């Protein structure tokens, strides 16, 4: 069953009390890559370039789209990640994570190293780095069964309780990493995002970075959610920002109304950005809790406090606002498909809705399956995947074809909270 502290995180919709892992993590060195894969559980049958040619998210080289599933309390509370491949639940064996690291808290699949195979980007935001407790780390596990050692990324200046790896975005060789509990100077929990392109250095961005709109304020949690937009664009959710007017304020205005920052090119020498505040201007909206982008369709931003999702076009203008009554945390999770659909999770009994930027007549709902169904969502190929991490005995992921009403459950042989995170 899901850990009580993680359930509390949902109840508060991510309130700042996040010291959720009781056992201390052992130290992990930041500089060298972590050891090689400990077992050939996900090895491809052929060479990486030759095997991974038929699908965008093929990690294991079988020619089919794969899905990554995180279980951050699995494997003796070290955390675990599985790949859903051809209807099978396959564990990814990685040496390095220690008890309490939260390995698998966040996951993404992308072709980070530029070959034909998808790679796994895995957040472990409770990893101790040098002497910094819970500074956080991110693992990149290369696909195709080449035997190449995974890569470990940490912040250039690891900070205690920053939780680097809390959120992730990845597309091609672009990776973005959220550290929403990182302090900005003396400003506690202001948050930061880090970006990396190819083998280049990690770049830090916060609301104190030149030309990034807004101000770093206590508890803003810039970087809580992330998505890549067109080209090198980055979308950053700041759901705990207060609507408190101009200048730096503390505990003033409308608390936790939230905002989103759009950065045109996160790798440009001089950044250009746009900030949108909650359109309802209401306390507790938590606008920016989840964000998504679909090429050719636009952006999606959720506000699970009142329960709505705003769809924006490429010019950041609203084209739809989708609401759901009840306190179901509608918009807790979002996932966009390549063909302009958006899955919206409401894990407090609201099920999952699949909507369209282009045609509202195509909207449909997957009925609530109990528990925390909708905690995470992802598209892969023509299928939708829905996480239910509190399902007995170890959590499960439901799989639904594009127009199907039936949901096929997939579960691991062992685990703890399988389905906390998903990526296709």
C-alpha positions in Angstrom: 0.0 0.0 0.0 1.1 3.6 -0.6 3.1 5.1 2.2 1.1 7.3 4.6 3.4 10.2 4.0 2.9 10.0 0.2 -0.8 9.9 0.8 -0.5 13.0 2.9 1.3 14.6 0.0 -1.7 14.0 -2.2 -4.1 15.2 0.5 -2.3 18.5 0.7 -1.8 18.6 -3.1 1.9 18.9 -2.5 2.2 21.1 0.6 5.8 21.8 1.6 6.1 19.1 4.3 7.9 16.6 2.2 10.4 14.9 4.5 8.6 11.7 3.8 11.2 9.0 4.0 12.1 7.8 7.4 15.3 5.9 6.8 18.4 7.9 6.0 20.0 7.4 2.6 23.7 6.6 2.2 25.9 9.0 0.4 26.3 8.9 -3.4 29.3 10.5 -5.1 28.4 13.1 -7.7 31.2 13.0 -10.1 31.7 9.5 -11.6 29.0 7.6 -13.4 27.2 5.0 -11.4 28.1 1.3 -11.9 26.8 -0.6 -14.9 23.4 -2.3 -15.0 23.5 -5.1 -12.5 21.4 -7.6 -14.5 20.5 -8.0 -18.2 16.8 -7.7 -17.4 16.2 -5.1 -20.1 18.9 -6.0 -22.6 17.9 -5.9 -26.3 18.3 -9.0 -28.4 20.5 -7.2 -30.9 22.5 -4.0 -31.3 21.0 -0.8 -30.1 20.9 1.0 -33.4 19.6 -1.9 -35.4 17.0 -3.1 -32.8 15.4 0.2 -31.9 13.9 1.4 -35.2 10.2 0.8 -35.0 8.9 2.9 -32.1 9.6 6.3 -30.5 9.8 5.0 -26.9 11.5 1.6 -27.5 13.9 1.1 -24.6 14.7 -2.6 -24.9 15.1 -3.0 -28.6 12.0 -5.2 -29.3 10.6 -2.7 -31.9 7.6 -1.8 -29.7 6.7 1.3 -27.7 7.6 0.9 -24.0 6.4 2.6 -20.8 8.5 3.4 -17.7 6.9 2.9 -14.3 8.4 4.3 -11.1 8.0 2.7 -7.6 10.0 5.0 -5.3 9.5 2.8 -2.2 10.2 -0.5 -3.9 13.2 -2.8 -3.6 13.6 -2.4 0.2 12.7 1.3 0.0 15.6 2.1 -2.3 13.1 2.6 -5.1 12.6 0.7 -8.3 11.7 1.2 -12.0 10.1 -1.2 -14.4 9.5 -1.1 -18.1 6.2 -2.3 -19.6 7.2 -4.0 -22.8 5.0 -6.2 -24.9 2.5 -6.7 -22.0 5.3 -7.8 -19.7 6.5 -5.9 -16.5 10.3 -6.0 -16.7 12.5 -4.6 -13.8 15.4 -2.3 -14.6 18.3 -3.3 -12.4 20.6 -0.4 -11.6 23.3 -0.3 -9.0 23.7 2.9 -7.0 20.4 3.8 -5.2 20.4 3.4 -1.5 17.5 2.9 1.0 15.5 6.1 1.2 16.7 7.6 -2.1 13.2 7.6 -3.7 14.6 6.2 -7.0 11.7 6.3 -9.5 9.9 9.2 -7.9 9.9 10.7 -11.5 10.6 9.0 -14.8 10.9 10.0 -18.4 11.7 8.1 -21.7 13.7 10.0 -24.4 16.5 9.5 -26.9 19.0 11.4 -24.7 22.2 10.0 -26.3 20.9 10.5 -29.9 20.8 6.8 -31.0 17.7 5.0 -32.1 16.9 3.6 -28.6 15.0 5.5 -25.9 16.8 6.1 -22.7 15.4 6.2 -19.1 15.7 9.4 -17.1 15.0 8.6 -13.5 14.6 11.0 -10.5 15.8 10.0 -7.0 15.1 13.2 -5.2 16.0 11.9 -1.7 19.5 10.9 -2.6 22.2 12.2 -0.2 25.0 13.9 -2.2 28.3 14.3 -0.4 27.2 15.9 2.9 23.9 17.3 1.6 21.0 15.2 2.9 18.2 14.7 0.3 19.9 16.9 -2.2 18.6 14.6 -4.9 20.0 13.0 -8.1 19.0 11.8 -11.5 20.0 8.7 -13.3 20.2 8.3 -17.1 20.0 4.6 -18.1 20.8 4.1 -21.7 18.6 1.8 -23.8 19.3 -1.0 -26.2 21.2 -3.3 -23.9 24.6 -1.9 -24.9 26.1 -2.3 -21.5 26.9 1.4 -21.3 27.1 2.5 -17.6 24.3 4.7 -16.4 25.1 8.4 -15.8 24.4 10.2 -12.5 23.5 13.9 -12.6 23.5 16.1 -9.5 23.2 19.9 -9.0 26.6 21.7 -9.5 26.2 22.8 -5.9 24.1 20.2 -4.1 21.9 21.7 -1.5 20.3 20.0 1.6 16.7 19.1 1.1 16.6 20.6 -2.5 15.1 17.4 -3.9 16.8 17.7 -7.3 14.9 15.2 -9.5 11.5 15.8 -8.0 10.2 16.5 -11.5 11.5 15.8 -15.0 11.0 16.7 -18.6 12.9 15.1 -21.5 12.6 15.2 -25.3 15.4 14.0 -27.6 18.7 15.1 -26.1 17.0 17.7 -23.9 16.6 17.1 -20.2 15.1 19.4 -17.5 15.2 18.6 -13.8 13.2 20.3 -11.1 14.5 21.1 -7.6 11.4 22.8 -6.1 12.7 22.8 -2.5 16.0 24.4 -3.4 16.7 27.7 -1.6 17.6 30.7 -3.7 20.1 32.5 -1.6 18.3 33.1 1.7 14.9 32.5 0.2 13.7 29.1 1.5 12.0 26.6 -0.9 12.0 29.1 -3.8 12.8 26.4 -6.2 15.0 26.0 -9.3 15.0 24.1 -12.6 18.1 22.7 -14.3 18.5 22.0 -18.0 21.0 19.9 -20.0 21.4 19.5 -23.8 23.4 16.5 -25.1 26.6 16.1 -23.2 26.7 19.7 -22.2 26.8 21.2 -18.7 23.8 21.5 -16.4 22.4 25.0 -16.3 20.5 26.4 -13.3 17.4 28.6 -13.9 15.3 30.3 -11.1 13.1 33.3 -10.8 16.2 35.3 -9.9 17.9 34.4 -13.2 18.1 37.5 -15.5 15.0 38.0 -17.6 13.0 35.2 -16.0 9.7 36.7 -15.0 8.7 36.8 -11.3 10.6 36.9 -8.1 11.9 34.0 -5.9 9.8 34.0 -2.8 9.6 31.7 0.2 7.7 28.5 -0.7 7.1 29.3 -4.4 8.5 25.9 -5.5 9.5 27.0 -9.0 10.2 23.7 -10.9 7.4 21.7 -9.2 6.3 20.6 -12.7 8.1 20.8 -16.1 7.5 20.3 -19.8 9.4 21.1 -22.9 7.6 23.3 -25.4 8.6 23.9 -29.1 12.3 23.7 -30.0 14.2 24.5 -26.8 11.2 26.1 -25.0 10.6 25.1 -21.3 7.4 25.4 -19.2 7.9 25.6 -15.5 5.1 25.2 -13.0 5.1 27.4 -9.8 2.0 26.2 -8.0 2.7 27.6 -4.6 3.4 31.2 -5.7 1.2 33.7 -4.0 -0.7 36.4 -6.0 0.8 39.2 -4.0 1.4 42.0 -6.5 4.7 43.4 -7.7 8.0 42.9 -5.8 9.1 40.3 -3.3 6.4 39.4 -0.7 6.2 36.8 2.0 2.9 35.2 3.1 0.9 38.0 1.5 -1.9 38.2 -1.1 -3.7 35.1 -2.3 -1.8 32.2 -1.0 -0.9 29.3 -3.4 -2.8 30.8 -6.3 0.1 29.6 -8.6 1.7 30.6 -11.8 3.5 29.2 -14.9 6.7 30.5 -16.5 7.3 30.0 -20.3 10.9 30.3 -21.4 11.4 30.6 -25.1 14.8 29.0 -25.2 16.2 27.5 -22.0 19.7 27.3 -23.5 20.0 30.8 -25.0 22.6 33.1 -23.5 19.9 35.6 -22.8 16.5 34.2 -21.7 13.1 35.5 -22.9 10.2 34.5 -20.7 6.5 35.0 -20.1 4.7 34.5 -16.8 1.0 33.6 -16.5 -0.8 33.8 -13.1 -3.8 31.9 -12.2 -6.6 33.0 -14.5 -9.2 32.9 -11.6 -6.9 34.8 -9.3 -8.1 32.6 -6.4 -6.3 31.4 -3.2 -5.5 27.7 -3.3 -5.8 27.2 -7.1 -2.2 25.8 -7.3 -2.2 26.8 -10.9 0.8 25.1 -12.5 0.7 21.9 -10.4 1.0 19.9 -13.6 1.9 21.1 -17.1 2.1 19.5 -20.6 2.7 20.4 -24.2 1.6 18.7 -27.5 3.4 19.8 -30.6 0.9 21.3 -33.1 -1.8 21.7 -30.4 -0.5 23.8 -27.5 -0.1 23.8 -23.7 -2.0 22.5 -20.8 -1.9 23.8 -17.2 -3.8 22.4 -14.3 -5.2 23.9 -11.1 -6.2 20.9 -9.0 -7.3 23.1 -6.0 -10.6 24.1 -7.6 -10.3 21.3 -10.3 -9.7 22.8 -13.7 -7.3 22.5 -16.6 -6.6 25.3 -19.0 -5.7 24.6 -22.6 -3.6 27.2 -24.4 -2.7 27.5 -28.1 0.9 28.1 -29.3 0.5 31.8 -28.5 -0.4 31.0 -24.9 -4.0 32.1 -25.4 -6.8 30.1 -23.8 -8.7 27.9 -26.2 -10.5 25.7 -23.6 -11.0 25.5 -19.8 -12.1 22.1 -18.6 -13.6 21.7 -15.2 -14.7 18.9 -13.0 -16.9 19.2 -9.9 -16.0 17.7 -6.5 -12.8 17.6 -4.6 -11.2 14.9 -6.8 -7.9 16.8 -7.4 -8.8 17.1 -11.1 -5.5 17.9 -12.9 -3.2 16.3 -10.4 -1.5 14.6 -13.3 -1.4 15.4 -17.1 -0.1 13.7 -20.2 -0.3 14.9 -23.8 -0.3 12.6 -26.8 1.4 13.3 -30.2 -2.1 13.6 -31.9 -3.4 16.4 -29.6 -5.1 14.5 -26.8 -4.7 15.2 -23.1 -5.2 12.8 -20.2 -6.2 14.4 -16.9 -5.9 12.4 -13.7 -8.2 13.0 -10.7 -7.0 10.5 -8.2 -9.6 11.4 -5.5 -12.4 9.5 -7.1 -12.7 11.5 -10.3 -11.2 8.9 -12.7 -9.3 10.0 -15.8 -10.6 12.2 -18.6 -9.2 12.2 -22.1 -9.9 15.5 -23.9 -8.9 17.0 -27.2 -7.5 20.4 -28.1 -9.2 20.3 -31.4 -12.6 18.5 -31.0 -14.5 18.4 -27.7 -16.7 15.8 -29.2 -13.8 13.3 -28.9 -13.7 13.8 -25.1 -14.2 10.6 -23.0 -13.9 9.5 -19.4 -12.3 6.4 -17.9 -14.5 5.7 -14.8 -12.8 5.7 -11.5 -11.3 2.3 -10.6 -11.0 3.0 -6.9 -8.1 4.0 -4.8 -5.7 6.5 -6.3 -6.5 5.7 -9.9 -5.1 8.6 -12.0 -2.2 9.5 -9.7 -0.1 9.3 -12.9 -0.9 9.1 -16.6 1.0 8.5 -19.8 0.4 7.9 -23.5 2.5 5.4 -25.5 1.6 4.5 -29.1 -2.2 4.3 -29.3 -2.6 3.4 -25.6 -3.2 5.2 -22.4 -1.6 4.1 -19.1 -3.0 5.0 -15.7 -1.2 4.6 -12.4 -2.9 3.4 -9.2 0.0 3.0 -6.7 -2.2 2.0 -3.8 -3.8 -1.0 -5.5 -3.1 -4.3 -3.7 -0.6 -5.8 -3.3 2.1 -3.6 -4.8 0.3 -1.0 -7.0 -0.8 -1.4 -10.6 -1.0 0.3 -13.9 -4.1 0.1 -16.1 -3.8 0.1 -19.9 -6.6 1.2 -22.2 -6.5 1.2 -26.0 -7.6 4.4 -27.8 -11.3 3.7 -27.9 -11.6 0.9 -25.4 -13.6 0.9 -22.2 -11.9 -2.1 -20.8 -8.7 -1.5 -18.7 -6.0 -4.2 -18.6 -4.2 -4.2 -15.3 -0.4 -4.8 -15.1 1.4 -5.5 -11.8 5.0 -6.4 -10.8 6.0 -9.6 -9.1 6.9 -7.5 -6.1 7.1 -3.9 -5.1 5.5 -1.2 -2.9 3.8 1.6 -4.8 4.1 0.7 -8.4 2.6 3.4 -10.6 3.7 6.6 -8.7 5.3 7.8 -11.9 4.8 7.0 -15.6 6.3 7.9 -18.9 5.7 6.7 -22.5 
